[in-house]
């Protein structure tokens, strides 16, 4: 069953009763089965979340996302005991060799660059050199083809209704960076949830290594999925005049979690596909697989 994403932007009291999440405001009260919730996003300074409710959510592998003053996701609560052989999986991940991690990062960047190229081709109706750039990615991406591709990608990424092409991609930059940042934060949370569900340690990345980053592995594995956010932001820019995050824009960006992606023999919502990718990464660490199972972001008919 596809899990729900719940966004709370008003003053609410959130408690639990009979395995239901009870949402109570001054105006109304409602209840949702906790087992149906994949993501709970809290974006108000006066939300009360009880400890029993929090524990039940975590027990059901719900990702609780807390937003800051800028309304962007600022932190997450995840289940740290979500797999029956947690210690063994942690050990395999910690003991992974440097060559293995470099190979996994190479696979990841190849997929990211290919996906960037496909999206650019899809929205500009013109060919590009991203398949060639992907073919030049070395083990560990030692020649930084990710950076080369990113420079070209944002240079030619079109902005609807403007006289020039290209987006100046900055973490704290102007519109549409605020939309991109929100979408990436949701994607990061979904990736972290999937990795945690597969028993993996989010803190220990295959490439990202900052001692201040508690979600380094999520930052690694989400890379090939970023163009899903970029596509959604491009779509929003075409359909909405707003340049500030609001409830409608946030709801649009949350739709990426249910967007369809494509494996060889099946298609899945992104939320489910991330679980398959995370499971395949776990198998790479145990030696049962050699490649991470990344989906295609578009079907052949989408990009023709």
C-alpha positions as CSV (number, residue, x, y, z in Angstrom):
1,X,0.0,0.0,0.0
2,X,1.2,3.5,-0.9
3,X,1.9,5.5,2.2
4,X,0.4,9.0,2.7
5,X,2.3,12.3,3.1
6,X,0.8,14.6,5.7
7,X,1.7,18.3,5.8
8,X,0.7,20.2,9.0
9,X,0.9,24.0,8.6
10,X,-1.4,25.2,11.4
11,X,-1.6,24.9,15.2
12,X,-2.4,21.3,16.0
13,X,-2.3,18.8,18.8
14,X,-1.1,15.4,17.6
15,X,-1.7,12.4,19.8
16,X,-2.2,8.7,19.3
17,X,-5.2,6.5,20.2
18,X,-5.9,2.9,19.1
19,X,-3.0,3.0,16.5
20,X,-4.6,6.1,15.0
21,X,-2.9,9.5,14.7
22,X,-5.4,12.0,16.2
23,X,-5.1,15.6,14.8
24,X,-6.9,18.2,16.9
25,X,-7.2,21.9,16.3
26,X,-9.6,24.6,17.6
27,X,-11.9,23.9,14.7
28,X,-11.8,20.2,14.0
29,X,-10.5,16.8,15.0
30,X,-9.6,13.9,12.7
31,X,-7.8,10.5,12.9
32,X,-5.6,8.6,10.4
33,X,-4.3,5.1,10.8
34,X,-0.6,5.4,11.7
35,X,0.3,2.4,9.4
36,X,-0.9,4.5,6.4
37,X,1.5,7.4,7.0
38,X,4.9,7.5,5.3
39,X,5.8,11.1,6.0
40,X,4.6,13.6,8.6
41,X,5.8,17.1,7.8
42,X,5.5,19.7,10.6
43,X,5.6,23.3,9.6
44,X,4.3,25.4,12.5
45,X,5.8,26.7,15.7
46,X,2.8,25.7,17.8
47,X,2.4,22.0,16.9
48,X,2.3,19.6,19.8
49,X,3.4,16.0,19.1
50,X,3.1,13.6,22.0
51,X,5.9,11.1,22.8
52,X,3.6,8.1,22.4
53,X,2.5,9.3,19.0
54,X,6.1,9.9,18.0
55,X,7.1,6.4,19.1
56,X,4.3,4.8,17.2
57,X,5.1,6.7,14.1
58,X,8.8,5.8,14.3
59,X,7.8,2.1,15.0
60,X,5.9,2.2,11.7
61,X,8.9,3.6,9.8
62,X,7.2,7.0,9.4
63,X,9.7,9.8,8.6
64,X,8.9,12.8,10.8
65,X,10.1,16.0,9.1
66,X,10.5,19.3,11.1
67,X,10.6,22.6,9.2
68,X,12.5,25.7,10.3
69,X,11.6,29.4,10.2
70,X,12.2,29.4,6.5
71,X,9.6,26.6,6.1
72,X,12.2,24.3,4.6
73,X,12.7,20.9,6.2
74,X,15.3,21.3,8.9
75,X,15.5,17.9,10.6
76,X,14.2,14.3,10.6
77,X,13.2,11.5,13.0
78,X,13.9,8.0,11.7
79,X,13.6,4.5,13.0
80,X,17.1,3.3,14.1
81,X,16.0,-0.3,14.7
82,X,14.1,-1.1,11.5
83,X,15.8,-4.3,10.4
84,X,16.1,-7.7,12.2
85,X,19.9,-8.0,11.4
86,X,20.8,-4.4,12.0
87,X,24.2,-5.0,13.5
88,X,25.3,-7.3,10.7
89,X,24.2,-4.8,8.1
90,X,26.0,-1.9,9.9
91,X,29.2,-4.0,10.0
92,X,29.1,-4.8,6.3
93,X,28.6,-1.1,5.5
94,X,31.3,0.0,7.9
95,X,33.8,-2.6,6.5
96,X,33.0,-1.8,2.8
97,X,36.3,-1.4,0.9
98,X,37.3,1.9,-0.7
99,X,37.3,0.3,-4.2
100,X,33.7,-0.9,-3.7
101,X,32.6,2.6,-2.5
102,X,34.3,4.2,-5.5
103,X,32.5,1.8,-7.9
104,X,29.2,2.5,-6.2
105,X,29.8,6.2,-6.5
106,X,30.7,5.8,-10.2
107,X,27.5,4.0,-10.9
108,X,25.5,6.7,-9.0
109,X,27.0,9.6,-10.9
110,X,26.6,7.8,-14.3
111,X,22.9,7.5,-13.6
112,X,22.6,11.1,-12.4
113,X,24.2,12.5,-15.5
114,X,22.2,10.3,-17.8
115,X,19.0,11.4,-16.1
116,X,20.0,15.1,-16.3
117,X,20.6,14.7,-20.0
118,X,17.2,13.0,-20.5
119,X,15.4,15.7,-18.7
120,X,17.1,18.5,-20.6
121,X,16.3,16.7,-23.9
122,X,12.7,16.3,-22.8
123,X,12.1,19.9,-21.9
124,X,14.2,21.6,-24.6
125,X,13.5,19.2,-27.5
126,X,17.2,19.2,-28.4
127,X,20.0,16.7,-28.2
128,X,22.9,17.1,-25.8
129,X,26.2,15.4,-24.8
130,X,25.2,14.0,-21.4
131,X,25.4,10.4,-22.5
132,X,29.0,11.1,-23.6
133,X,29.8,12.8,-20.3
134,X,28.4,9.8,-18.4
135,X,30.6,7.5,-20.4
136,X,33.7,9.5,-19.1
137,X,32.9,9.0,-15.4
138,X,35.8,7.1,-13.7
139,X,35.8,5.1,-10.5
140,X,35.0,7.5,-7.7
141,X,34.3,10.1,-10.3
142,X,38.0,11.2,-9.9
143,X,37.7,13.5,-12.9
144,X,34.6,15.3,-11.4
145,X,32.3,14.7,-14.4
146,X,29.5,15.4,-12.0
147,X,30.6,19.0,-11.7
148,X,31.2,19.3,-15.5
149,X,27.7,18.0,-16.2
150,X,26.1,20.2,-13.5
151,X,27.6,23.4,-15.0
152,X,26.1,22.5,-18.4
153,X,22.8,21.3,-17.0
154,X,22.0,24.5,-15.1
155,X,23.4,26.7,-17.9
156,X,20.8,25.3,-20.4
157,X,17.9,24.6,-18.0
158,X,15.1,26.8,-19.4
159,X,13.1,29.3,-17.3
160,X,9.6,29.7,-18.7
161,X,8.4,33.2,-19.5
162,X,11.9,34.7,-19.2
163,X,14.0,36.1,-22.0
164,X,17.1,34.1,-21.0
165,X,17.8,30.5,-20.3
166,X,19.6,29.0,-17.4
167,X,19.2,28.9,-13.7
168,X,21.8,30.1,-11.2
169,X,21.8,27.2,-8.9
170,X,22.5,28.3,-5.3
171,X,21.6,26.7,-2.0
172,X,20.4,30.0,-0.6
173,X,19.7,31.7,-4.0
174,X,16.6,33.4,-5.4
175,X,13.6,31.8,-7.0
176,X,13.3,29.0,-8.2
177,X,16.1,27.8,-5.8
178,X,13.6,27.9,-2.9
179,X,11.3,25.5,-4.8
180,X,14.3,23.2,-5.7
181,X,15.6,23.3,-2.1
182,X,12.2,22.2,-0.7
183,X,11.9,19.4,-3.3
184,X,15.4,18.2,-2.6
185,X,14.7,18.2,1.2
186,X,11.6,16.0,0.7
187,X,13.6,13.7,-1.6
188,X,16.4,13.5,1.0
189,X,13.9,12.6,3.7
190,X,12.4,9.9,1.5
191,X,15.8,8.5,0.6
192,X,16.9,8.5,4.3
193,X,13.7,6.7,5.2
194,X,14.2,4.0,2.6
195,X,17.9,3.5,3.6
196,X,16.9,3.2,7.3
197,X,14.3,0.7,6.4
198,X,16.9,-1.5,4.8
199,X,19.0,-1.4,7.9
200,X,21.6,1.0,6.6
201,X,23.4,3.7,8.5
202,X,22.5,7.1,7.0
203,X,25.5,8.8,8.6
204,X,28.1,6.7,6.7
205,X,28.2,7.7,3.0
206,X,29.9,6.2,0.1
207,X,31.1,9.6,-1.1
208,X,29.8,12.4,1.1
209,X,32.0,12.5,4.3
210,X,31.3,15.7,6.3
211,X,31.5,15.0,10.0
212,X,28.6,17.4,10.4
213,X,26.3,15.5,8.0
214,X,24.0,12.9,9.6
215,X,22.5,11.9,6.3
216,X,25.6,11.5,4.1
217,X,24.4,8.2,2.6
218,X,21.0,9.7,1.7
219,X,22.8,12.6,0.0
220,X,24.7,10.0,-2.1
221,X,21.9,7.8,-3.1
222,X,19.4,10.6,-3.9
223,X,21.7,12.1,-6.6
224,X,20.2,10.2,-9.6
225,X,16.7,11.1,-8.5
226,X,17.2,14.9,-8.3
227,X,16.0,15.5,-11.9
228,X,12.5,14.4,-10.7
229,X,12.5,17.5,-8.5
230,X,13.9,19.6,-11.3
231,X,11.1,18.4,-13.6
232,X,8.4,19.2,-11.1
233,X,9.8,22.7,-10.4
234,X,9.9,23.3,-14.2
235,X,6.3,22.3,-14.4
236,X,5.4,24.5,-11.4
237,X,7.1,27.5,-13.0
238,X,5.0,27.0,-16.1
239,X,1.7,26.8,-14.3
240,X,2.1,29.2,-11.3
241,X,3.1,32.8,-11.1
242,X,4.0,32.5,-7.4
243,X,7.7,32.8,-6.5
244,X,7.3,32.1,-2.7
245,X,6.7,28.8,-1.1
246,X,3.0,28.4,-0.1
247,X,0.7,25.5,0.8
248,X,-0.2,24.9,-2.9
249,X,3.4,24.8,-4.1
250,X,4.4,22.5,-1.2
251,X,1.6,20.2,-2.0
252,X,2.7,20.1,-5.7
253,X,6.3,19.3,-4.6
254,X,5.1,16.5,-2.3
255,X,3.7,14.8,-5.4
256,X,7.1,13.7,-6.4
257,X,6.9,10.9,-3.7
258,X,4.1,9.2,-5.7
259,X,5.5,9.9,-9.2
260,X,6.0,6.7,-11.3
261,X,9.5,5.5,-12.2
262,X,10.5,2.4,-14.2
263,X,12.5,-0.7,-13.5
264,X,13.2,-3.3,-16.1
265,X,10.1,-5.4,-15.6
266,X,7.9,-3.1,-13.5
267,X,7.0,0.4,-12.6
268,X,6.8,1.8,-9.1
269,X,5.9,5.0,-7.2
270,X,9.1,6.9,-6.2
271,X,8.5,6.1,-2.6
272,X,8.5,2.3,-3.3
273,X,11.4,2.6,-5.9
274,X,13.6,4.2,-3.2
275,X,13.1,1.1,-1.1
276,X,14.1,-1.2,-3.9
277,X,17.2,1.0,-4.5
278,X,18.1,0.9,-0.8
279,X,17.7,-2.8,-0.6
280,X,20.0,-3.3,-3.6
281,X,22.6,-1.1,-2.0
282,X,22.5,-3.2,1.1
283,X,23.1,-6.3,-1.0
284,X,26.1,-4.6,-2.6
285,X,27.6,-4.2,0.9
286,X,27.0,-7.9,1.6
287,X,28.6,-9.0,-1.7
288,X,25.3,-10.4,-3.2
289,X,25.1,-7.7,-5.9
290,X,27.6,-5.7,-7.9
291,X,25.3,-2.8,-9.0
292,X,22.8,-0.5,-7.3
293,X,19.3,-0.9,-8.7
294,X,18.4,2.5,-9.9
295,X,15.2,3.0,-11.9
296,X,14.7,4.9,-15.1
297,X,13.0,8.1,-14.3
298,X,11.0,8.2,-17.6
299,X,9.5,5.5,-19.8
300,X,10.7,5.4,-23.5
301,X,7.5,7.0,-24.6
302,X,8.1,10.0,-22.2
303,X,11.4,10.9,-23.8
304,X,10.7,10.2,-27.4
